[in-house]
């Protein structure tokens, strides 16, 4: 795979990370657990991308976070709030529309 293709794939994946992260935060999760959950489902994300994204989503009012001191070390748990749930639903609908449109476009390309 050449550099141009690799860069375009990275760009495409970056565009899906918000939806992927929001979809996994309907229950509280801390960063490492969230990273593992995403990886298990085929979405690789490194910590240097995940934590800034979580902070940005919280600043945008889509997540709430809470520190837990019940374990050996403090952990910050993130979860969708009502606004985040609403945004997730809207993004999911948009994603489905885009997938359907892209499937139609790509099928026409294959028919040529």
Backbone torsions as a table, in degrees:
resi	resn	phi	psi	omega
1	UNK	NA	131.9	-178.0
2	UNK	-84.3	170.4	-176.1
3	UNK	-61.8	-38.7	-179.1
4	UNK	-62.8	-47.3	179.7
5	UNK	-61.7	-44.0	-180.0
6	UNK	-61.7	-41.7	178.4
7	UNK	-64.6	-40.8	179.4
8	UNK	-67.4	-37.9	176.7
9	UNK	-64.7	-43.3	177.4
10	UNK	-60.4	-42.4	179.1
11	UNK	-63.0	-43.6	178.9
12	UNK	-62.2	-44.5	179.6
13	UNK	-65.9	-40.0	179.0
14	UNK	-57.7	-36.5	-179.2
15	UNK	-67.5	-16.3	-178.3
16	UNK	-102.4	-7.4	-174.0
17	UNK	-64.0	-39.8	-179.3
18	UNK	-60.4	-47.9	179.5
19	UNK	-61.8	-43.4	179.2
20	UNK	-61.7	-44.5	-179.4
21	UNK	-66.8	-47.5	-179.9
22	UNK	-59.4	-38.3	-177.3
23	UNK	-64.5	-21.6	-176.5
24	UNK	-101.7	5.4	-177.1
25	UNK	-113.9	30.4	175.0
26	UNK	-75.8	-19.2	171.0
27	UNK	-120.4	152.2	-178.5
28	UNK	-59.7	140.6	176.4
29	UNK	-151.0	146.8	173.2
30	UNK	-97.7	166.5	-170.2
31	UNK	-49.8	-50.3	-175.8
32	UNK	-64.5	-43.2	178.5
33	UNK	-61.8	-42.5	178.8
34	UNK	-62.7	-44.3	178.3
35	UNK	-59.0	-45.4	179.2
36	UNK	-63.3	-43.2	179.7
37	UNK	-60.9	-44.7	178.8
38	UNK	-63.8	-44.4	-179.7
39	UNK	-61.0	-43.6	178.3
40	UNK	-58.6	-29.2	-177.6
41	UNK	-98.1	11.9	172.9
42	UNK	92.1	10.8	179.5
43	UNK	-113.9	101.3	178.1
44	UNK	-82.6	131.2	178.3
45	UNK	-144.7	132.2	178.9
46	UNK	-89.8	161.6	-175.4
47	UNK	-60.3	-33.6	179.9
48	UNK	-66.2	-17.0	175.2
49	UNK	-98.6	-41.1	-174.0
50	UNK	-65.4	-51.3	-174.4
51	UNK	-64.2	-43.2	174.9
52	UNK	-62.7	-35.8	178.1
53	UNK	-64.2	-43.7	177.8
54	UNK	-60.3	-44.2	179.1
55	UNK	-63.1	-41.2	-180.0
56	UNK	-65.4	-42.4	179.2
57	UNK	-64.7	-35.0	176.7
58	UNK	-69.1	-43.0	178.2
59	UNK	-62.6	-30.7	178.6
60	UNK	-79.2	-2.8	176.4
61	UNK	83.4	20.8	-178.8
62	UNK	-98.4	-21.2	-178.3
63	UNK	-125.7	157.6	167.3
64	UNK	-120.9	152.3	178.4
65	UNK	-134.3	157.1	-178.2
66	UNK	-149.5	135.9	176.7
67	UNK	-81.6	137.0	174.6
68	UNK	-113.6	128.0	179.6
69	UNK	-108.6	13.3	-175.1
70	UNK	-80.1	-9.5	-177.1
71	UNK	-110.5	-177.5	-175.6
72	UNK	-58.9	-29.4	176.0
73	UNK	-139.7	152.4	-178.7
74	UNK	-61.4	140.8	177.5
75	UNK	-132.6	140.8	178.2
76	UNK	-99.1	119.4	-179.9
77	UNK	-98.7	136.1	179.7
78	UNK	-113.6	147.4	177.0
79	UNK	-154.5	147.9	174.7
80	UNK	-61.5	141.9	169.2
81	UNK	-100.7	-174.0	-176.9
82	UNK	-60.5	-40.8	178.6
83	UNK	-64.3	-43.4	178.5
84	UNK	-61.9	-39.4	178.3
85	UNK	-63.3	-43.0	178.5
86	UNK	-63.2	-44.9	178.7
87	UNK	-63.9	-40.6	177.7
88	UNK	-59.0	-43.8	179.6
89	UNK	-62.6	-43.1	179.2
90	UNK	-66.5	-43.6	178.5
91	UNK	-64.6	-36.4	178.9
92	UNK	-64.3	-43.2	177.3
93	UNK	-62.1	-43.6	179.0
94	UNK	-63.3	-41.9	178.3
95	UNK	-59.0	-46.8	179.9
96	UNK	-60.7	-40.9	177.5
97	UNK	-62.9	-43.6	179.2
98	UNK	-64.6	-42.8	179.3
99	UNK	-60.6	-46.3	179.6
100	UNK	-61.1	-45.1	179.5
101	UNK	-63.3	-43.7	-179.2
102	UNK	-66.2	-37.4	177.5
103	UNK	-61.4	-41.5	177.9
104	UNK	-64.0	-44.4	179.4
105	UNK	-63.1	-44.2	-177.4
106	UNK	-71.3	-33.0	175.8
107	UNK	-64.1	-41.7	178.2
108	UNK	-63.6	-36.2	178.6
109	UNK	-65.6	-41.2	-179.6
110	UNK	-68.1	-28.6	-178.5
111	UNK	-73.5	-17.3	-178.2
112	UNK	-71.6	NA	NA
